[in-house]
């Protein structure tokens, strides 16, 4: 079986719904998601996944001063980290990375002390900055 990449809207209400559905079925949340993904998608479910897929573009269109910040954490720490942020988030299943959506004042992305070294290496191979300009968080 191939691993499918999912984008899941992880608001507290959605997490609660997942937990309740999994509890009713007597399975884990992960098993519920896998089972639902393997099922044939009906109109109602297709509409849900469309909403999930379009969440970020719609959010940014509705919040011109907003931003999306990538956050990496361990899988076991994801839920706690998401709850602490108090902003809408999206996540890709099983990756440990989620995306926090800020309507205003999104934290600046920093690369730490390695950004200068990465910029120098990129400049050695691409002195005219033709390849993927600004690709790495708009810095490099």
TIDORO-174484 format. One record per atom (N, C-alpha, C, O, CB): residue in three letters; y, x, z. Coordinates in steps of 0.05 Angstrom, whole numbers, plus 5000, padded with zeros to 4 digits. Glycine has a CB too. Layout:
N
AlaYXZ ...
//
This chain:
140
Unk497650175000 Unk500050005000 Unk502550185000 Unk502750365016 Unk500049815024 Unk504450124983 Unk506950274982 Unk508750185004 Unk508649955013 Unk508350234955 Unk510350365014 Unk512250305035 Unk514750185020 Unk515750315002 Unk513050545052 Unk515649965029 Unk517949835017 Unk520349895034 Unk520149895058 Unk517549525014 Unk522649935021 Unk525149985036 Unk526449715040 Unk526849555022 Unk526950175020 Unk527149655065 Unk528349405072 Unk531149455083 Unk531649655096 Unk526649245092 Unk532849265078 Unk535449275092 Unk535549025109 Unk535248805100 Unk537849285071 Unk535849075135 Unk535748855154 Unk538348835169 Unk539449025179 Unk533348885174 Unk539348585170 Unk541848535186 Unk541048525215 Unk539348365223 Unk543248275177 Unk542148705231 Unk541248725259 Unk543448655279 Unk544448825294 Unk540149005265 Unk544348405278 Unk546148305298 Unk544448225322 Unk542048195319 Unk547948065288 Unk545548205346 Unk543948115369 Unk542547845363 Unk540247815371 Unk545748085394 Unk543947665350 Unk542647405344 Unk540247435325 Unk538247295329 Unk544747215331 Unk540447605306 Unk538247655287 Unk535947785301 Unk533647715297 Unk539147825263 Unk536547985319 Unk534348115334 Unk532947915352 Unk530547915355 Unk535548345351 Unk534547735365 Unk533347525382 Unk531547345365 Unk529347275374 Unk535547355396 Unk532447265342 Unk530847095324 Unk528247235317 Unk526047115318 Unk532447025299 Unk528447495310 Unk525947645303 Unk524047655327 Unk521647615323 Unk526747935295 Unk525047705351 Unk523347715374 Unk521947445379 Unk519547435385 Unk524947795399 Unk523447225377 Unk522346955381 Unk520246895360 Unk518046785367 Unk524546745380 Unk520746955335 Unk518846905314 Unk516247065318 Unk514046965314 Unk520046965286 Unk516547315326 Unk514247495331 Unk512647385355 Unk510247385354 Unk515147785336 Unk514047305376 Unk512747195399 Unk511146945393 Unk508946915402 Unk514847135421 Unk512346765377 Unk510946515369 Unk508446585353 Unk506346445356 Unk512846345352 Unk508546795337 Unk506246875321 Unk504347055336 Unk502047105327 Unk507147015296 Unk505147145360 Unk503447315376 Unk503047595365 Unk500947725368 Unk500747195379 Unk505147695351 Unk505047965339 Unk507648115345 Unk509547995356 Unk504647945308 Unk507648375339 Unk510048535343 Unk512148465322 Unk511548355301 Unk509348835343 Unk514648545328 Unk516848505309 Unk516248655283 Unk516648545261 Unk519548595321 Unk515248905285 Unk514649055261 Unk512548925244 Unk512748915220 Unk513649335269 Unk510448815257 Unk508348675242 Unk509448415230 Unk508648345207 Unk505948605261 Unk511248275243 Unk512448045232 Unk513948105206 Unk513747975186 Unk514347915252 Unk515648325208 Unk517148405184 Unk515348485161 Unk515748395138 Unk519048645191 Unk513248635167 Unk511348715146 Unk509948475134 Unk509748455109 Unk509148905158 Unk509048285151 Unk507748045141 Unk509547885124 Unk508747785102 Unk506647885165 Unk512047845133 Unk513947675118 Unk514547815091 Unk514947675071 Unk516447635134 Unk514748075090 Unk515348215066 Unk513048195045 Unk513548205021 Unk516048505071 Unk510648185055 Unk508348165038 Unk507947885027 Unk506547845007 Unk505848265052 Unk509147685040 Unk508847415031 Unk510547365006 Unk512547505002 Unk509547215053 Unk509847164991 Unk511447094968 Unk514146984979 Unk514146824997 Unk509946884950 Unk516247064966 Unk518846984976 Unk519646714964 Unk519646684939 Unk521047194968 Unk520246524981 Unk521146254972 Unk524146254969 Unk525546454975 Unk520246044992 Unk525246024961 Unk528046004957 Unk529746054982 Unk531746194980 Unk528745724947 Unk528845955005 Unk530345995030 Unk530346285038 Unk532346395045 Unk529145825052 Unk528046415035 Unk527846695043 Unk529346875023 Unk530547065031 Unk524946785045 Unk529146804997 Unk530646954977 Unk533646944983 Unk535047134979 Unk530046844949 Unk534646704992 Unk537446674998 Unk538146855022 Unk540246975023 Unk538046385005 Unk536346865042 Unk536847035065 Unk537047335057 Unk538947465065 Unk534547005086 Unk535247425041 Unk535247705032 Unk537647765014 Unk538747985015 Unk532747785017 Unk538547564999 Unk541047594983 Unk543347635002 Unk545047814998 Unk541447354965 Unk543547475023 Unk545647505043 Unk545547785056 Unk547647905060 Unk545447295065 Unk543247875063 Unk542948145075 Unk543948355056 Unk545448535063 Unk539948195083 Unk543048345031 Unk543648545011 Unk546648555006 Unk547748765001 Unk542148484985 Unk547948315006 Unk550848305000 Unk552648335024 Unk555048325021 Unk551448044986 Unk551448375048 Unk553048385072 Unk555248605071 Unk557548545075 Unk551248425096 Unk554448845065 Unk556349075066 Unk558549035045 Unk560849065052 Unk554849335061 Unk557948985019 Unk560148945000 Unk562048725008 Unk564448745005 Unk559048894973 Unk560948495018 Unk562648275026 Unk564248345051 Unk566648275053 Unk560848025032 Unk563048495070 Unk564448575094 Unk566848755087 Unk569048705097 Unk562548725113 Unk566448945069 Unk568549125062 Unk570748985046 Unk573149045048 Unk567449365046 Unk569948795029 Unk571948645013 Unk573648475032 Unk576048435027 Unk570548464993 Unk572448365053 Unk573948205073 Unk575448365093 Unk577048255108 Unk572048025086 Unk574848625095 Unk576248795115 Unk577149045101 Unk575949265104 Unk574248865138 Unk579349025085 Unk580249255069 Unk580849505086 Unk580649735075 Unk582749185054 Unk581549475111 Unk582049705128 Unk579549805143 Unk579749985160 Unk584249645148 Unk577349675137 Unk574849735152 Unk573349965139 Unk574150085120 Unk573149495152 Unk571050025152 Unk569350235142 Unk566550215153 Unk566050065172 Unk570550505149 Unk564750355140 Unk561950365148 Unk561250645156 Unk561750835141 Unk560050255125 Unk560050675180 Unk559350935190 Unk556350955193 Unk555150785205 Unk560850995217 Unk555151165182 Unk552351215185 Unk551751335213 Unk553151525221 Unk551251405163 Unk549751235227 Unk549051325253 Unk546051395253 Unk544451225246 Unk549651115275 Unk545351635261 Unk542551725263 Unk541651735292 Unk543151835309 Unk542051995249 Unk539351625297 Unk538251635324 Unk535251615322 Unk534151575301 Unk539351405342 Unk533851645345 Unk530951615344 Unk530351315342 Unk532051145349 Unk529651735370 Unk528051245332 Unk527250965329 Unk527350825355 Unk528150585357 Unk524550945316 Unk526450965377 Unk526350835403 Unk529150785414 Unk529450615432 Unk524750995422 Unk531150925405 Unk533850895415 Unk535650715398 Unk537850645405 Unk535151165417 Unk534550625375 Unk536250475356 Unk537450215368 Unk539850175367 Unk534650395332 Unk535850045380 Unk536849795391 Unk539049835411 Unk541049705411 Unk534549625403 Unk538550025430 Unk540550085450 Unk543150185438 Unk545350105447 Unk539450285470 Unk542950365419 Unk545350465406 Unk546850255391 Unk549350245392 Unk544550695386 Unk545350075377 Unk546649855363 Unk548149665382 Unk550349585376 Unk544649695347 Unk546949605404 Unk548149425424 Unk550649545436 Unk552549395442 Unk546149355446 Unk550749805440 Unk553049935452 Unk555549925433 Unk557749915443 Unk552450225459 Unk555049925407 Unk557249935388 Unk558849675387 Unk561249675382 Unk556250005361 Unk557549445391 Unk558849185390 Unk560249125364 Unk562348995363 Unk560949165413 Unk559049225342 Unk559949165315 Unk557449085298 Unk555249155305 Unk561449405302 Unk557848935276 Unk555548875259 Unk554249135248 Unk555649325243 Unk556348695236 Unk551649135246 Unk550249365235 Unk548149275215 Unk547049055217 Unk548949535258 Unk547449455197 Unk545149425179 Unk543449665183 Unk544449885190 Unk546049385149 Unk540849635179 Unk538949855182 Unk536849845161 Unk536149635151 Unk537749855211 Unk535850075154 Unk533450095137 Unk531050135155 Unk531050315172 Unk533750325115 Unk529049975151 Unk526749965169 Unk525450235171 Unk524850365151 Unk524749755159 Unk525050325196 Unk523450555201 Unk524750825196 Unk523351025196 Unk521050545186 Unk527350835191 Unk528651085185 Unk530051215208 Unk530551455207 Unk530551045162 Unk530851065228 Unk532451175250 Unk535351195243 Unk536951295259 Unk531451445257 Unk536151095219 Unk538951095211 Unk539950805209 Unk538550635198 Unk539351245184 Unk542250755220 Unk543450495215 Unk546450525208 Unk547550745212 Unk543150315240 Unk547650315198 Unk550350325188 Unk552050135204 Unk551649895203 Unk550450265158 Unk554050245218 Unk555850075235 Unk558249995218 Unk559450155205 Unk556750235260 Unk558849735218 Unk561049625202 Unk563449565220 Unk563349395238 Unk560049365188 Unk565549715216 Unk568049685232 Unk570049535215 Unk570749625193 Unk569049965241 Unk571149315226 Unk573249165212 Unk575849335210 Unk577349315191 Unk573748895226 Unk576349485231 Unk578749665232 Unk577949915248 Unk576049905263 Unk581249525244 Unk579450125245 Unk579150365261 Unk576350475261 Unk575350545283 Unk580050305289 Unk575050505238 Unk572450625237 Unk572750925246 Unk574551055237 Unk571150605209 Unk570951015262 Unk571051295271 Unk570851485246 Unk569451425227 Unk568851365291 Unk572351705247 Unk572251895225 Unk569552045226 Unk568452105247 Unk574552105227 Unk568452085202 Unk565952235201 Unk566552535201 Unk568052635185 Unk564352155175 Unk565352675219 Unk565652955221 Unk562953095216 Unk560852985222 Unk566753045248 Unk563053335204 Unk560653475199 Unk560253715218 Unk558353865214 Unk560653575170 Unk561953735237 Unk561653955256 Unk562354225244 Unk563754235223 Unk558753965267 Unk561454435256 Unk562154705247 Unk560954785221 Unk561754985209 Unk561354895268 Unk558854635211 Unk557554715187 Unk558954625162 Unk558254715140 Unk554754595187 Unk560954455164 Unk562354355140 Unk563654575124 Unk563654565100 Unk564354135148 Unk564854765137 Unk566254985123 Unk564255145107 Unk564755225085 Unk567855165143 Unk561955205119 Unk559855355105 Unk558755195081 Unk558455315060 Unk557555425125 Unk558354935085 Unk557354775063 Unk559454765040 Unk558654775017 Unk556754485073 Unk561954745047 Unk564054745027 Unk564155005011 Unk564455004987 Unk566854685040 Unk563755225025 Unk563755485011 Unk561355514992 Unk561655604969 Unk563655715032 Unk559055425001 Unk556655434983 Unk557055254959 Unk556455334936 Unk554155344999 Unk558055014963 Unk558554834940 Unk560554964921 Unk560254944897 Unk559554554950 Unk562655084932 Unk564655204915 Unk563555434899 Unk564455484877 Unk567055304933 Unk561555584910 Unk560255794895 Unk558855694870 Unk558955814848 Unk558255954912 Unk557555464872 Unk556055344850 Unk557755154832 Unk557055104809 Unk553655204860 Unk559855054844 Unk561454854830 Unk564454894835 Unk565654734849 Unk560654564838 Unk565555124825 Unk568355184832 Unk570354984822 Unk572554964833 Unk568955454821 Unk569654834802 Unk571554634791 Unk571154354804 Unk572554164796 Unk571354614761 Unk569354344823 Unk568754094837 Unk568153864818 Unk569153634821 Unk571054014855 Unk566453914798 Unk565653714778 Unk563253554787 Unk562953324779 Unk565053854752 Unk561453674803 Unk558953544811 Unk559253394837 Unk559853504858 Unk556753754813 Unk558953134836 Unk559052964859 Unk561453014877 Unk561153064901 Unk556552994875 Unk563852994867 Unk566253054884 Unk566452844906 Unk566252604901 Unk568753054867 Unk566752934930 Unk567052764953 Unk564552624962 Unk564552444979 Unk569052554948 Unk562252714952 Unk559752584957 Unk558952584986 Unk557852394996 Unk557552714940 Unk559452805000 Unk558652825028 Unk560852735046 Unk562552895054 Unk557753115034 Unk560952475052 Unk562952355070 Unk565752405061 Unk567652405078 Unk562552465098 Unk566152445035 Unk568852495025 Unk569952765031 Unk572352815026 Unk570652285035 Unk568352935043 Unk569353205052 Unk568653415031 Unk570353575023 Unk568053275079 Unk566153415022 Unk565253625003 Unk564753494976 Unk563953634957 Unk562753765014 
//
